[in-house]
Amino acid sequence: MKKIMRVMMFVVMLITMNSCSADTAEGTKDTSAIETPNTNYSYNDSELETMKLINEYRVSIGLNALQQINYISYKCEEHNKEMIADKAISHNGFVSRSEDIMKSLNAKKIGENVAYNYKTAQAALTAWLNSAGHKENIEGDYTHFGLSITTDASGKKYYTNIFVKL
């Protein structure tokens, strides 16, 4: 059954993935015993501002504000470091990240937005809201999120924002 789920998730990911638009994965996990992995994450001002803006937007359209989970932000940061090493913005490894978060947090649904080289939190949010796939994640049926903004050696920012429904 697990093998079938992974194959199905992979097929769904291949179908839904398109030029850095949002990705989502869904699973069926029991949420009766949620235990968040103990991961410390120090948020920078840009990350805090971006999360604040996302929540303000969600609330302005009648949705719930999302709660941040450090573990998710840690996974976002890992992905940013991979993109910087590859010198390419991508959703590479999304299936693996999703499976890890589903297992670690008993998540039911996961979505991911990535962005590159936006100088401000507002600019990144505006770009995501102007992209149908990214906007779908921001407005999605999620309860929690994490975010990392990592600057490369040349000063360009890489953004990874993962949305989770517990």
KOLNU-128525 format. One record per residue: x, y, z of N, C-alpha, C in turn. Coordinates in Angstrom, 1 decimal. Example, Ala and Ser with C-alpha at 12.3 -4.5 7.8 and 13.67 -1.06 7.14 Angstrom:
2
+--------+--------+--------+--------+--------+--------+--------+--------+--------+
!    n_u !    n_v !    n_w !   ca_u !   ca_v !   ca_w !    c_u !    c_v !    c_w !
+--------+--------+--------+--------+--------+--------+--------+--------+--------+
!   13.2 !   -5.7 !    7.8 !   12.3 !   -4.5 !    7.8 !   13.2 !   -3.3 !    7.8 !
!   12.8 !   -2.2 !    7.1 !   13.7 !   -1.1 !    7.1 !   12.9 !    0.0 !    7.9 !
+--------+--------+--------+--------+--------+--------+--------+--------+--------+
END
This chain:
166
+--------+--------+--------+--------+--------+--------+--------+--------+--------+
!    n_u !    n_v !    n_w !   ca_u !   ca_v !   ca_w !    c_u !    c_v !    c_w !
+--------+--------+--------+--------+--------+--------+--------+--------+--------+
!    0.8 !   -1.2 !    0.0 !    0.0 !    0.0 !    0.0 !    0.9 !    1.3 !    0.0 !
!    1.9 !    1.2 !    0.8 !    2.8 !    2.4 !    0.9 !    3.5 !    2.7 !   -0.5 !
!    3.9 !    1.6 !   -1.1 !    4.5 !    1.7 !   -2.4 !    3.6 !    2.3 !   -3.5 !
!    2.3 !    1.9 !   -3.4 !    1.3 !    2.4 !   -4.3 !    1.1 !    3.9 !   -4.1 !
!    1.0 !    4.3 !   -2.8 !    0.8 !    5.7 !   -2.4 !    2.0 !    6.5 !   -3.0 !
!    3.2 !    6.0 !   -2.8 !    4.4 !    6.8 !   -3.3 !    4.3 !    6.9 !   -4.8 !
!    4.0 !    5.9 !   -5.5 !    3.9 !    5.9 !   -7.0 !    2.8 !    6.9 !   -7.4 !
!    1.7 !    6.8 !   -6.7 !    0.6 !    7.7 !   -7.0 !    1.0 !    9.2 !   -6.7 !
!    1.6 !    9.4 !   -5.6 !    2.1 !   10.8 !   -5.3 !    3.0 !   11.3 !   -6.3 !
!    3.9 !   10.4 !   -6.8 !    4.9 !   10.8 !   -7.8 !    4.2 !   11.2 !   -9.1 !
!    3.2 !   10.4 !   -9.5 !    2.5 !   10.6 !  -10.7 !    1.7 !   11.9 !  -10.6 !
!    1.1 !   12.1 !   -9.5 !    0.3 !   13.4 !   -9.3 !    1.3 !   14.6 !   -9.4 !
!    2.5 !   14.4 !   -8.7 !    3.4 !   15.5 !   -8.8 !    3.9 !   15.8 !  -10.2 !
!    4.1 !   14.8 !  -11.0 !    4.6 !   15.0 !  -12.3 !    3.5 !   15.8 !  -13.1 !
!    2.3 !   15.4 !  -12.9 !    1.2 !   16.0 !  -13.6 !    1.0 !   17.5 !  -13.2 !
!    1.1 !   17.7 !  -11.9 !    0.7 !   19.1 !  -11.4 !    1.9 !   20.1 !  -11.5 !
!    3.1 !   19.6 !  -11.6 !    4.3 !   20.5 !  -11.6 !    4.4 !   21.2 !  -12.9 !
!    4.5 !   22.6 !  -12.8 !    4.7 !   23.4 !  -14.0 !    5.4 !   24.7 !  -13.6 !
!    6.5 !   24.9 !  -14.2 !    7.4 !   26.1 !  -14.1 !    7.2 !   26.9 !  -12.8 !
!    7.6 !   26.2 !  -11.7 !    7.7 !   26.8 !  -10.4 !    6.3 !   27.2 !   -9.9 !
!    5.3 !   26.7 !  -10.4 !    4.0 !   27.0 !   -9.8 !    3.9 !   26.1 !   -8.6 !
!    2.9 !   26.3 !   -7.8 !    2.7 !   25.6 !   -6.5 !    2.6 !   24.1 !   -6.8 !
!    3.1 !   23.3 !   -5.8 !    2.9 !   21.9 !   -5.8 !    2.2 !   21.5 !   -4.5 !
!    1.4 !   20.4 !   -4.6 !    0.7 !   19.9 !   -3.5 !    0.8 !   18.4 !   -3.4 !
!    0.7 !   17.9 !   -2.2 !    0.7 !   16.4 !   -2.0 !   -0.4 !   16.2 !   -0.9 !
!   -1.1 !   15.1 !   -1.1 !   -2.1 !   14.8 !   -0.1 !   -1.8 !   13.3 !    0.4 !
!   -2.1 !   13.1 !    1.6 !   -2.0 !   11.8 !    2.2 !   -3.1 !   11.6 !    3.2 !
!   -3.2 !   10.3 !    3.7 !   -4.2 !   10.0 !    4.7 !   -3.5 !    9.6 !    5.9 !
!   -3.3 !   10.5 !    6.9 !   -2.6 !   10.2 !    8.1 !   -3.5 !   10.4 !    9.3 !
!   -3.4 !    9.6 !   10.3 !   -4.1 !    9.8 !   11.5 !   -3.5 !   10.9 !   12.3 !
!   -4.3 !   11.9 !   12.6 !   -3.8 !   13.1 !   13.3 !   -4.1 !   13.1 !   14.8 !
!   -4.4 !   12.0 !   15.3 !   -4.8 !   11.9 !   16.7 !   -3.6 !   12.1 !   17.7 !
!   -2.4 !   11.8 !   17.2 !   -1.2 !   12.0 !   18.1 !   -0.1 !   12.8 !   17.4 !
!   -0.4 !   14.1 !   17.2 !    0.6 !   14.9 !   16.6 !    1.7 !   15.3 !   17.5 !
!    2.9 !   15.0 !   17.1 !    4.0 !   15.4 !   17.9 !    5.1 !   16.1 !   17.0 !
!    5.2 !   17.4 !   17.1 !    6.1 !   18.1 !   16.3 !    7.6 !   17.8 !   16.6 !
!    8.4 !   17.5 !   15.7 !    9.8 !   17.3 !   15.9 !   10.4 !   18.6 !   16.5 !
!   11.3 !   18.4 !   17.5 !   11.8 !   19.6 !   18.2 !   13.0 !   20.1 !   17.3 !
!   12.7 !   21.1 !   16.5 !   13.7 !   21.7 !   15.7 !   13.7 !   23.2 !   15.9 !
!   14.8 !   23.8 !   16.3 !   14.9 !   25.2 !   16.5 !   15.1 !   25.8 !   15.1 !
!   14.5 !   27.0 !   15.0 !   14.7 !   27.8 !   13.7 !   14.6 !   29.2 !   14.1 !
!   15.6 !   30.0 !   13.7 !   15.7 !   31.4 !   14.0 !   15.2 !   32.2 !   12.7 !
!   14.0 !   32.8 !   12.9 !   13.5 !   33.5 !   11.8 !   14.1 !   34.9 !   11.6 !
!   14.4 !   35.3 !   10.3 !   14.9 !   36.6 !   10.1 !   13.8 !   37.5 !    9.8 !
!   14.0 !   38.8 !    9.8 !   12.9 !   39.8 !    9.6 !   12.1 !   39.6 !    8.3 !
!   12.8 !   39.3 !    7.2 !   12.1 !   39.0 !    6.0 !   11.1 !   37.8 !    6.1 !
!   11.6 !   36.8 !    6.7 !   10.7 !   35.6 !    6.9 !    9.5 !   36.0 !    7.7 !
!    9.7 !   36.6 !    8.8 !    8.6 !   37.0 !    9.7 !    7.6 !   38.0 !    9.0 !
!    8.1 !   38.9 !    8.2 !    7.3 !   39.8 !    7.4 !    6.5 !   39.0 !    6.4 !
!    7.1 !   38.1 !    5.7 !    6.4 !   37.3 !    4.6 !    5.3 !   36.5 !    5.2 !
!    5.6 !   35.8 !    6.4 !    4.5 !   35.0 !    7.0 !    3.4 !   35.9 !    7.5 !
!    3.7 !   37.1 !    8.0 !    2.7 !   38.0 !    8.5 !    1.8 !   38.5 !    7.3 !
!    2.4 !   38.8 !    6.2 !    1.7 !   39.2 !    5.0 !    0.8 !   38.1 !    4.5 !
!    1.3 !   36.9 !    4.5 !    0.5 !   35.8 !    4.0 !   -0.7 !   35.6 !    4.9 !
!   -0.5 !   35.7 !    6.2 !   -1.6 !   35.5 !    7.1 !   -2.6 !   36.7 !    7.0 !
!   -2.1 !   37.9 !    6.9 !   -3.0 !   39.1 !    6.7 !   -3.9 !   38.9 !    5.5 !
!   -3.3 !   38.4 !    4.4 !   -4.0 !   38.2 !    3.1 !   -5.1 !   37.1 !    3.4 !
!   -4.7 !   36.0 !    4.0 !   -5.7 !   34.9 !    4.2 !   -6.8 !   35.4 !    5.1 !
!   -6.5 !   36.1 !    6.1 !   -7.6 !   36.6 !    7.0 !   -8.5 !   37.6 !    6.2 !
!   -7.9 !   38.5 !    5.4 !   -8.7 !   39.5 !    4.6 !   -9.7 !   38.8 !    3.7 !
!   -9.5 !   37.6 !    3.3 !  -10.4 !   36.9 !    2.4 !  -11.2 !   35.9 !    3.1 !
!  -11.2 !   35.9 !    4.5 !  -12.1 !   35.1 !    5.3 !  -11.5 !   33.7 !    5.6 !
!  -10.2 !   33.5 !    5.4 !   -9.6 !   32.2 !    5.8 !   -8.9 !   32.3 !    7.1 !
!   -8.5 !   31.2 !    7.7 !   -7.8 !   31.1 !    8.9 !   -6.4 !   31.5 !    8.7 !
!   -5.8 !   32.2 !    9.8 !   -4.4 !   32.4 !    9.8 !   -3.7 !   31.1 !   10.0 !
!   -2.5 !   30.9 !    9.4 !   -1.7 !   29.7 !    9.5 !   -0.8 !   29.8 !   10.7 !
!   -0.6 !   28.7 !   11.4 !    0.4 !   28.7 !   12.5 !    1.7 !   28.2 !   12.0 !
!    2.8 !   28.8 !   12.4 !    4.1 !   28.4 !   11.9 !    4.6 !   27.2 !   12.7 !
!    5.4 !   26.4 !   12.0 !    6.0 !   25.2 !   12.6 !    7.5 !   25.3 !   12.2 !
!    8.3 !   25.3 !   13.2 !    9.8 !   25.4 !   13.0 !   10.3 !   24.3 !   12.1 !
!    9.8 !   23.1 !   12.3 !   10.3 !   22.0 !   11.5 !   10.1 !   22.2 !   10.0 !
!    8.9 !   22.8 !    9.7 !    8.6 !   23.0 !    8.3 !    9.6 !   24.1 !    7.7 !
!    9.8 !   25.1 !    8.5 !   10.8 !   26.2 !    8.1 !   12.2 !   25.6 !    7.9 !
!   12.5 !   24.7 !    8.8 !   13.8 !   24.0 !    8.6 !   13.9 !   23.2 !    7.3 !
!   12.8 !   22.5 !    6.9 !   12.8 !   21.8 !    5.7 !   12.8 !   22.8 !    4.5 !
!   12.2 !   23.9 !    4.7 !   12.3 !   25.0 !    3.6 !   13.7 !   25.5 !    3.4 !
!   14.4 !   25.7 !    4.5 !   15.8 !   26.1 !    4.5 !   16.7 !   25.1 !    3.8 !
!   16.4 !   23.8 !    4.1 !   17.2 !   22.8 !    3.4 !   17.0 !   22.9 !    1.9 !
!   15.8 !   23.1 !    1.5 !   15.5 !   23.2 !    0.1 !   16.2 !   24.4 !   -0.5 !
!   16.1 !   25.5 !    0.2 !   16.8 !   26.7 !   -0.3 !   18.3 !   26.5 !   -0.6 !
!   18.9 !   25.8 !    0.4 !   20.3 !   25.5 !    0.3 !   20.6 !   24.6 !   -0.9 !
!   19.7 !   23.7 !   -1.2 !   19.8 !   22.8 !   -2.4 !   19.7 !   23.6 !   -3.7 !
!   18.7 !   24.5 !   -3.7 !   18.6 !   25.4 !   -4.9 !   19.8 !   26.2 !   -5.1 !
!   20.3 !   26.8 !   -4.0 !   21.5 !   27.6 !   -4.2 !   22.7 !   26.8 !   -4.7 !
!   22.9 !   25.6 !   -4.2 !   24.0 !   24.7 !   -4.6 !   23.8 !   24.3 !   -6.1 !
!   22.5 !   24.1 !   -6.5 !   22.2 !   23.8 !   -7.9 !   22.2 !   25.0 !   -8.8 !
!   22.1 !   26.2 !   -8.2 !   22.0 !   27.5 !   -9.0 !   20.8 !   27.4 !   -9.9 !
!   19.7 !   26.9 !   -9.3 !   18.4 !   26.8 !  -10.0 !   17.2 !   26.8 !   -9.1 !
!   16.2 !   27.5 !   -9.4 !   15.0 !   27.4 !   -8.6 !   14.2 !   26.2 !   -9.1 !
!   13.7 !   25.5 !   -8.1 !   13.0 !   24.2 !   -8.5 !   12.1 !   23.7 !   -7.4 !
!   11.4 !   22.7 !   -7.7 !   10.6 !   21.9 !   -6.7 !   11.3 !   20.5 !   -6.6 !
!   12.5 !   20.4 !   -7.0 !   13.2 !   19.1 !   -6.9 !   13.2 !   18.6 !   -5.5 !
!   12.9 !   17.4 !   -5.3 !   12.8 !   16.8 !   -4.0 !   11.5 !   17.0 !   -3.2 !
!   10.5 !   17.6 !   -3.9 !    9.3 !   17.9 !   -3.2 !    8.6 !   16.6 !   -2.7 !
!    8.6 !   15.5 !   -3.4 !    8.0 !   14.3 !   -3.0 !    8.7 !   13.8 !   -1.7 !
!   10.0 !   13.9 !   -1.7 !   10.7 !   13.4 !   -0.5 !   10.4 !   14.3 !    0.7 !
!   10.4 !   15.7 !    0.5 !   10.1 !   16.6 !    1.6 !    8.7 !   16.3 !    2.1 !
!    7.8 !   16.1 !    1.2 !    6.4 !   15.9 !    1.5 !    6.2 !   14.6 !    2.4 !
!    6.9 !   13.6 !    1.9 !    6.8 !   12.3 !    2.7 !    7.4 !   12.5 !    4.1 !
!    8.5 !   13.2 !    4.2 !    9.2 !   13.4 !    5.5 !    8.2 !   14.2 !    6.4 !
!    7.6 !   15.3 !    5.9 !    6.7 !   16.1 !    6.7 !    5.4 !   15.3 !    7.0 !
!    4.9 !   14.5 !    6.1 !    3.7 !   13.7 !    6.4 !    4.0 !   12.7 !    7.5 !
!    5.2 !   12.1 !    7.4 !    5.6 !   11.1 !    8.5 !    5.9 !   11.8 !    9.8 !
!    6.6 !   12.9 !    9.8 !    7.0 !   13.6 !   11.0 !    5.9 !   14.3 !   11.7 !
!    4.9 !   14.9 !   11.0 !    3.9 !   15.7 !   11.6 !    2.5 !   15.1 !   11.4 !
!    2.4 !   13.9 !   10.8 !    1.1 !   13.3 !   10.5 !    0.2 !   14.3 !    9.6 !
!    0.9 !   14.9 !    8.7 !    0.2 !   15.9 !    7.8 !   -0.8 !   15.1 !    6.8 !
!   -1.9 !   15.8 !    6.5 !   -2.8 !   15.2 !    5.5 !   -2.6 !   15.8 !    4.1 !
!   -2.1 !   17.0 !    4.1 !   -2.0 !   17.7 !    2.8 !   -0.8 !   18.6 !    2.9 !
!    0.0 !   18.7 !    1.8 !    1.1 !   19.6 !    1.7 !    1.2 !   20.3 !    0.4 !
!    1.6 !   21.6 !    0.4 !    1.8 !   22.4 !   -0.8 !    3.1 !   23.2 !   -0.6 !
!    3.6 !   23.5 !   -1.8 !    4.9 !   24.3 !   -1.7 !    5.0 !   25.4 !   -2.8 !
!    5.4 !   26.5 !   -2.3 !    5.7 !   27.7 !   -3.2 !    7.2 !   28.0 !   -3.1 !
!    7.8 !   28.3 !   -4.3 !    9.2 !   28.7 !   -4.3 !    9.2 !   30.0 !   -5.1 !
!   10.2 !   30.8 !   -4.8 !   10.4 !   32.1 !   -5.5 !   11.9 !   32.4 !   -5.5 !
!   12.3 !   33.4 !   -6.3 !   13.7 !   33.7 !   -6.4 !   13.9 !   35.2 !   -6.7 !
!   14.8 !   35.8 !   -6.0 !   15.3 !   37.1 !   -6.3 !   14.3 !   38.2 !   -6.1 !
!   13.3 !   38.1 !   -5.2 !   12.4 !   39.2 !   -4.8 !   13.1 !   39.9 !   -3.7 !
!   13.2 !   41.2 !   -3.7 !   13.9 !   42.0 !   -2.7 !   13.1 !   42.2 !   -1.4 !
!   11.8 !   42.2 !   -1.5 !   10.9 !   42.4 !   -0.3 !    9.9 !   41.3 !   -0.2 !
!    9.4 !   41.2 !    1.0 !    8.3 !   40.2 !    1.3 !    7.1 !   40.5 !    0.5 !
!    6.7 !   41.8 !    0.4 !    5.6 !   42.2 !   -0.4 !    5.7 !   41.8 !   -1.9 !
!    6.9 !   42.0 !   -2.4 !    7.1 !   41.7 !   -3.8 !    7.0 !   40.2 !   -4.1 !
!    7.5 !   39.4 !   -3.1 !    7.3 !   37.9 !   -3.3 !    5.9 !   37.5 !   -3.2 !
!    5.2 !   38.0 !   -2.2 !    3.8 !   37.7 !   -2.0 !    3.0 !   38.1 !   -3.2 !
!    3.2 !   39.3 !   -3.8 !    2.5 !   39.8 !   -4.9 !    2.7 !   38.9 !   -6.1 !
!    4.0 !   38.4 !   -6.3 !    4.3 !   37.5 !   -7.4 !    3.5 !   36.2 !   -7.2 !
!    3.5 !   35.7 !   -6.0 !    2.8 !   34.4 !   -5.8 !    1.3 !   34.6 !   -6.0 !
!    0.7 !   35.7 !   -5.6 !   -0.7 !   36.0 !   -5.8 !   -1.1 !   36.2 !   -7.2 !
!   -0.1 !   36.6 !   -8.1 !   -0.3 !   36.8 !   -9.5 !   -0.1 !   35.5 !  -10.3 !
!    0.2 !   34.4 !   -9.6 !    0.4 !   33.1 !  -10.2 !   -0.7 !   32.2 !   -9.7 !
!   -1.5 !   31.6 !  -10.6 !   -2.6 !   30.8 !  -10.2 !   -2.3 !   29.7 !   -9.2 !
!   -1.2 !   28.9 !   -9.6 !   -0.8 !   27.8 !   -8.7 !   -0.3 !   28.2 !   -7.4 !
!    0.5 !   29.3 !   -7.3 !    1.0 !   29.7 !   -6.0 !   -0.2 !   30.3 !   -5.2 !
!   -1.0 !   31.0 !   -5.8 !   -2.2 !   31.6 !   -5.1 !   -3.1 !   30.5 !   -4.5 !
!   -3.3 !   29.5 !   -5.3 !   -4.1 !   28.3 !   -4.8 !   -3.5 !   27.8 !   -3.5 !
!   -2.2 !   27.7 !   -3.4 !   -1.6 !   27.2 !   -2.1 !   -1.8 !   28.2 !   -1.0 !
!   -1.6 !   29.5 !   -1.3 !   -1.8 !   30.5 !   -0.3 !   -3.2 !   30.5 !    0.2 !
!   -4.2 !   30.3 !   -0.7 !   -5.6 !   30.3 !   -0.3 !   -6.1 !   28.9 !    0.0 !
!   -5.2 !   27.9 !    0.1 !   -5.6 !   26.6 !    0.3 !   -6.1 !   26.2 !    1.7 !
!   -6.6 !   25.0 !    1.8 !   -7.2 !   24.5 !    3.0 !   -6.0 !   23.9 !    3.9 !
!   -5.3 !   24.8 !    4.5 !   -4.1 !   24.5 !    5.3 !   -4.3 !   25.1 !    6.7 !
!   -3.5 !   24.5 !    7.6 !   -3.6 !   24.9 !    9.0 !   -2.2 !   25.5 !    9.5 !
!   -1.2 !   25.1 !    8.9 !    0.2 !   25.4 !    9.4 !    1.1 !   25.7 !    8.2 !
!    2.2 !   26.4 !    8.4 !    3.2 !   26.6 !    7.4 !    4.5 !   26.9 !    7.9 !
!    5.5 !   26.9 !    7.0 !    6.9 !   27.2 !    7.4 !    7.4 !   28.0 !    6.2 !
!    8.5 !   28.7 !    6.4 !    9.0 !   29.5 !    5.4 !   10.5 !   29.8 !    5.7 !
!   11.3 !   29.8 !    4.6 !   12.7 !   30.2 !    4.7 !   13.0 !   31.0 !    3.5 !
!   13.8 !   32.1 !    3.8 !   14.4 !   33.0 !    2.8 !   15.9 !   32.9 !    3.0 !
!   16.6 !   32.4 !    2.1 !   18.0 !   32.3 !    2.2 !   18.7 !   33.1 !    1.1 !
!   19.7 !   33.9 !    1.4 !   20.4 !   34.7 !    0.5 !   21.7 !   34.0 !    0.1 !
!   21.9 !   34.0 !   -1.3 !   23.1 !   33.3 !   -1.8 !   24.3 !   34.3 !   -1.7 !
!   25.5 !   33.9 !   -2.1 !   26.7 !   34.7 !   -2.1 !   26.6 !   36.0 !   -2.9 !
!   25.8 !   36.0 !   -3.9 !   25.6 !   37.2 !   -4.7 !   24.6 !   38.1 !   -4.2 !
!   23.9 !   37.8 !   -3.1 !   22.8 !   38.6 !   -2.5 !   21.4 !   38.4 !   -3.0 !
!   21.3 !   37.3 !   -3.9 !   19.9 !   37.0 !   -4.4 !   19.2 !   36.1 !   -3.4 !
!   17.9 !   36.3 !   -3.2 !   17.1 !   35.6 !   -2.2 !   16.4 !   34.4 !   -2.8 !
!   16.4 !   33.3 !   -2.1 !   15.7 !   32.1 !   -2.5 !   14.6 !   31.9 !   -1.4 !
!   13.4 !   31.7 !   -1.9 !   12.2 !   31.5 !   -1.0 !   11.6 !   30.1 !   -1.1 !
!   11.4 !   29.5 !    0.0 !   10.6 !   28.2 !    0.0 !    9.5 !   28.4 !    1.1 !
!    8.3 !   28.2 !    0.7 !    7.1 !   28.3 !    1.6 !    6.3 !   27.0 !    1.5 !
!    6.3 !   26.2 !    2.6 !    5.5 !   25.0 !    2.6 !    4.3 !   25.1 !    3.5 !
!    3.2 !   24.7 !    2.9 !    1.9 !   24.8 !    3.6 !    1.5 !   23.4 !    4.0 !
!    0.9 !   23.2 !    5.2 !    0.5 !   21.9 !    5.7 !   -0.9 !   21.9 !    6.3 !
!   -1.6 !   20.9 !    6.1 !   -2.9 !   20.7 !    6.8 !   -2.7 !   19.5 !    7.7 !
!   -2.8 !   19.8 !    9.0 !   -2.7 !   18.7 !   10.1 !   -4.1 !   18.2 !   10.4 !
+--------+--------+--------+--------+--------+--------+--------+--------+--------+
END
